[in-house]
Amino acid sequence: MQVIKTVEALQQILQEYRYASKKIGFVPTMGALHEGHLSLIKKAGTENDIVIASIFVNPTQFNNPGDLDRYPRTPEQDVDHLKTSACSILFLPEVDTIYPAHFRPPSVDLGLLDKVMEGKHRPGHFQGVVTVVSRLFEIVQPTNAYFGRKDFQQVAVIKAMTKALSIPVNIIECPTLRDERGLALSSRNLLLKKEDIQTACHIYETLDFGKKLVALHTPSEVKSLMKNYFSGSKMELEYIEIVDPISLKELTTEWVEGATACIVAYCGNIRLIDNLELTPYG
């Protein structure tokens, strides 16, 4: 596996693949890699001729400077993980490589997508996501890009962005990986104290509880019952929402295909996010 830090070096390698009409798979990350990330790389390896992963902790998507400072960074461990994966190239840029002096962020109207849930609680977050992902797509020019469903709203935003900017890339959404207790794998789990891990599992338990209620209750009723169920936890709930999977519009009286419950809670001072599809497609 090669570690590349400049745009010029990366593009020089990739142009040979483009000229030969080879498929380029891309997995953008912020590091602190876990099995969830590696599952994306594994899938990319089965569907492309070369796989590129990037590690870049993007400052423009953190509206809380303390959150940026606390974000886990494990570069040596990350490289070790990638060496035994399907990744051929790790793109490891500095901030001024991604955002040179002449850089101007794209203007994308996300509509409701960045005004609800994470958009409401983290103003500017998704504009930061749009900025960095569009820039990475510009550099890598992938055929396929892979994202985990754990960041459900982010995936919806990236799909809308690629459509709005006419970026020729296929966005591949991959299932959330969980441990044996149901806890969604996340880089932020590294920040949890050992005794907090079991507490954090109540997030998934609440989602699973909600899924079992769908047949007999409206979305509003399920949301209320989920909140009541969650209240038995030591964690601080930020929000629970049940939304349309494409528009992210809140569901109240009627279910739709792919209706998804989204939850954010604080375990100590660590903000954890998860979601679960409550009604299947088809």
C-alpha positions as CSV (number, residue, x, y, z in Angstrom):
1,M,0.0,0.0,0.0
2,Q,1.3,3.5,-0.9
3,V,0.8,6.5,1.3
4,I,0.4,9.6,-0.8
5,K,0.2,13.1,0.7
6,T,0.0,15.4,-2.4
7,V,-2.7,15.9,-5.0
8,E,-0.2,15.8,-7.9
9,A,1.3,12.5,-6.8
10,L,-2.1,10.9,-6.4
11,Q,-3.5,12.1,-9.7
12,Q,-0.4,11.0,-11.5
13,I,-1.0,7.4,-10.3
14,L,-4.8,7.5,-11.0
15,Q,-4.7,8.9,-14.5
16,E,-3.4,5.5,-15.8
17,Y,-6.5,3.8,-14.4
18,R,-8.8,6.5,-15.9
19,Y,-7.2,6.2,-19.3
20,A,-7.7,2.4,-19.2
21,S,-11.3,2.9,-18.1
22,K,-10.6,1.1,-14.8
23,K,-13.0,1.5,-11.9
24,I,-11.7,3.6,-9.0
25,G,-13.2,2.9,-5.6
26,F,-13.0,5.6,-2.9
27,V,-13.5,5.4,0.9
28,P,-13.2,8.8,2.6
29,T,-12.6,8.7,6.4
30,M,-11.5,10.8,9.3
31,G,-9.3,8.0,10.6
32,A,-9.5,6.1,13.9
33,L,-10.4,3.2,11.7
34,H,-12.6,0.3,12.9
35,E,-14.2,-2.7,11.3
36,G,-17.0,-0.5,9.9
37,H,-14.5,1.4,7.8
38,L,-12.7,-1.8,6.8
39,S,-16.0,-3.3,5.6
40,L,-16.4,-0.4,3.2
41,I,-12.9,-1.0,1.9
42,K,-13.6,-4.7,1.5
43,K,-16.8,-4.0,-0.5
44,A,-14.9,-1.5,-2.6
45,G,-12.2,-4.1,-3.3
46,T,-14.8,-6.4,-4.8
47,E,-16.3,-3.8,-7.1
48,N,-13.3,-1.8,-8.4
49,D,-9.9,-2.2,-10.0
50,I,-8.2,0.0,-7.3
51,V,-9.3,1.2,-3.9
52,I,-8.3,4.6,-2.4
53,A,-8.9,5.5,1.2
54,S,-8.4,9.0,2.6
55,I,-7.8,10.1,6.2
56,F,-8.5,13.7,6.9
57,V,-10.1,15.2,10.0
58,N,-12.0,18.0,8.4
59,P,-12.1,21.2,10.5
60,T,-14.9,22.8,8.5
61,Q,-17.6,20.3,9.7
62,F,-16.9,20.8,13.4
63,N,-19.0,23.6,14.8
64,N,-17.6,22.9,18.3
65,P,-13.8,23.4,18.5
66,G,-13.6,21.2,21.5
67,D,-15.2,18.3,19.5
68,L,-12.5,18.8,16.9
69,D,-9.8,18.7,19.5
70,R,-11.2,15.5,21.1
71,Y,-11.7,13.6,17.9
72,P,-9.6,10.4,18.1
73,R,-6.5,10.2,16.0
74,T,-4.7,6.9,15.6
75,P,-2.6,7.3,12.4
76,E,-0.1,4.5,13.0
77,Q,-2.8,2.0,13.9
78,D,-4.8,3.1,10.9
79,V,-2.0,2.5,8.5
80,D,-1.5,-1.0,10.0
81,H,-5.2,-1.8,9.4
82,L,-5.1,-0.6,5.8
83,K,-2.0,-2.6,5.0
84,T,-4.0,-5.8,5.5
85,S,-7.1,-4.5,3.6
86,A,-8.0,-4.1,0.0
87,C,-6.7,-0.5,0.0
88,S,-4.0,0.2,-2.6
89,I,-3.5,3.9,-1.8
90,L,-3.9,5.9,1.4
91,F,-4.4,9.6,0.7
92,L,-3.2,11.5,3.8
93,P,-3.4,15.2,3.0
94,E,-2.7,18.2,5.2
95,V,-5.3,21.0,5.7
96,D,-3.6,23.3,3.2
97,T,-3.6,20.5,0.6
98,I,-7.4,20.1,0.8
99,Y,-8.0,23.9,1.2
100,P,-5.3,25.8,-0.7
101,A,-5.3,29.6,-0.7
102,H,-7.3,29.8,-3.9
103,F,-10.0,27.3,-2.9
104,R,-13.6,28.4,-2.9
105,P,-16.2,26.1,-1.5
106,P,-19.2,25.1,-3.7
107,S,-22.6,26.6,-3.1
108,V,-25.2,23.9,-2.7
109,D,-28.8,24.4,-1.6
110,L,-29.6,21.4,0.6
111,G,-33.1,22.5,1.4
112,L,-34.5,20.6,4.3
113,L,-31.6,18.1,4.4
114,D,-29.4,20.4,6.5
115,K,-32.1,22.1,8.5
116,V,-33.3,19.1,10.5
117,M,-31.7,16.7,13.1
118,E,-27.9,17.1,12.7
119,G,-28.4,20.3,10.7
120,K,-30.5,21.9,13.4
121,H,-28.2,20.8,16.3
122,R,-24.9,21.4,14.5
123,P,-25.3,24.5,12.3
124,G,-22.9,24.6,9.4
125,H,-21.9,20.9,9.8
126,F,-23.3,19.7,6.5
127,Q,-21.9,22.6,4.5
128,G,-18.5,21.5,5.9
129,V,-19.3,17.9,4.7
130,V,-20.3,19.2,1.3
131,T,-17.1,21.2,1.1
132,V,-14.7,18.4,2.0
133,V,-16.4,15.6,0.1
134,S,-16.8,17.6,-3.1
135,R,-13.1,18.6,-2.8
136,L,-12.1,15.0,-2.3
137,F,-14.2,13.9,-5.2
138,E,-12.5,16.6,-7.4
139,I,-9.1,15.2,-6.4
140,V,-9.8,11.4,-6.7
141,Q,-12.5,11.4,-9.4
142,P,-13.7,8.0,-8.2
143,T,-16.1,5.7,-10.0
144,N,-17.7,4.6,-6.8
145,A,-17.6,6.1,-3.3
146,Y,-18.6,4.2,-0.2
147,F,-20.3,5.5,3.0
148,G,-21.7,3.8,6.0
149,R,-25.4,4.1,6.8
150,K,-24.6,4.9,10.5
151,D,-24.1,8.5,9.2
152,F,-27.6,8.3,7.7
153,Q,-28.2,12.0,7.2
154,Q,-24.7,12.6,5.9
155,V,-25.3,10.0,3.2
156,A,-28.5,11.8,2.1
157,V,-26.7,15.1,2.0
158,I,-23.8,13.6,-0.1
159,K,-26.3,12.1,-2.6
160,A,-28.1,15.4,-2.9
161,M,-24.7,17.2,-3.4
162,T,-23.5,14.9,-6.2
163,K,-26.8,15.4,-8.0
164,A,-26.7,19.2,-7.5
165,L,-23.1,19.5,-8.7
166,S,-23.5,16.9,-11.4
167,I,-20.5,14.9,-10.0
168,P,-20.2,11.6,-12.0
169,V,-19.8,9.2,-9.0
170,N,-21.9,6.4,-7.7
171,I,-22.7,6.7,-4.0
172,I,-22.7,3.3,-2.4
173,E,-24.5,3.1,1.0
174,C,-23.4,0.3,3.2
175,P,-25.0,-1.2,6.3
176,T,-24.1,-0.2,9.8
177,L,-21.8,-2.6,11.6
178,R,-22.5,-3.4,15.2
179,D,-20.8,-5.3,18.0
180,E,-22.5,-8.3,19.6
181,R,-24.5,-6.0,21.9
182,G,-25.8,-3.9,19.1
183,L,-23.6,-0.8,19.7
184,A,-22.8,0.8,16.3
185,L,-19.1,0.8,15.5
186,S,-17.8,4.4,15.7
187,S,-14.5,6.1,16.0
188,R,-16.0,8.0,18.9
189,N,-16.4,4.7,20.9
190,L,-12.7,5.0,21.5
191,L,-13.4,8.0,23.7
192,L,-15.9,6.1,25.9
193,K,-14.8,4.9,29.4
194,K,-15.0,1.2,29.8
195,E,-17.9,1.4,32.2
196,D,-19.8,3.6,29.7
197,I,-19.9,1.0,26.9
198,Q,-22.8,-1.0,28.3
199,T,-24.7,2.3,29.0
200,A,-24.2,3.3,25.3
201,C,-25.9,0.1,24.2
202,H,-29.2,1.5,25.3
203,I,-29.2,3.6,22.1
204,Y,-29.6,0.5,19.9
205,E,-32.0,-1.1,22.4
206,T,-34.2,2.0,22.0
207,L,-34.1,1.8,18.2
208,D,-34.9,-1.9,18.3
209,F,-37.8,-1.3,20.8
210,G,-39.2,1.3,18.3
211,K,-39.1,-1.1,15.4
212,K,-41.2,-3.6,17.3
213,L,-44.0,-1.0,17.7
214,V,-44.5,-0.1,14.1
215,A,-47.4,-2.5,13.3
216,L,-49.6,-1.1,16.1
217,H,-48.7,2.6,16.3
218,T,-48.2,5.7,14.2
219,P,-44.8,7.3,13.8
220,S,-45.6,10.0,16.4
221,E,-46.8,7.4,18.9
222,V,-43.6,5.3,18.3
223,K,-41.4,8.4,18.8
224,S,-43.1,9.2,22.1
225,L,-42.8,5.6,23.3
226,M,-39.1,5.5,22.3
227,K,-38.4,8.6,24.3
228,N,-40.1,7.2,27.3
229,Y,-38.1,3.9,26.9
230,F,-34.9,5.9,26.6
231,S,-35.6,7.9,29.7
232,G,-34.5,4.9,31.8
233,S,-31.0,5.4,30.7
234,K,-28.2,7.4,32.4
235,M,-27.5,9.2,29.0
236,E,-28.7,12.6,28.0
237,L,-31.0,12.4,25.0
238,E,-30.5,15.2,22.3
239,Y,-33.2,14.0,19.9
240,I,-35.2,11.1,18.5
241,E,-36.8,11.6,15.1
242,I,-38.6,9.3,12.7
243,V,-38.2,10.5,9.1
244,D,-38.7,9.8,5.4
245,P,-35.4,8.2,4.2
246,I,-35.0,10.5,1.2
247,S,-36.5,13.9,2.1
248,L,-35.8,13.5,5.9
249,K,-39.3,15.0,6.5
250,E,-40.6,14.0,9.9
251,L,-43.2,11.3,9.8
252,T,-46.2,11.7,12.1
253,T,-49.4,9.8,11.1
254,E,-48.4,7.5,8.2
255,W,-45.5,5.1,7.6
256,V,-43.5,5.1,4.4
257,E,-41.1,2.6,2.9
258,G,-37.7,2.8,4.6
259,A,-39.0,5.0,7.5
260,T,-35.9,5.5,9.7
261,A,-35.6,6.4,13.4
262,C,-32.6,8.6,14.2
263,I,-31.2,9.1,17.7
264,V,-28.4,11.2,19.2
265,A,-27.4,11.0,22.9
266,Y,-24.6,12.0,25.1
267,C,-22.8,9.2,27.1
268,G,-20.8,11.3,29.5
269,N,-19.5,14.1,27.3
270,I,-19.3,11.9,24.2
271,R,-21.9,12.5,21.5
272,L,-23.2,9.3,19.9
273,I,-25.3,8.9,16.8
274,D,-27.3,6.0,15.5
275,N,-30.3,5.1,13.3
276,L,-32.4,2.1,12.3
277,E,-34.7,1.5,9.4
278,L,-38.1,0.7,11.0
279,T,-40.1,-0.2,7.9
280,P,-38.4,-2.1,4.9
281,Y,-38.4,-1.1,1.3
282,G,-40.6,-3.1,-1.0
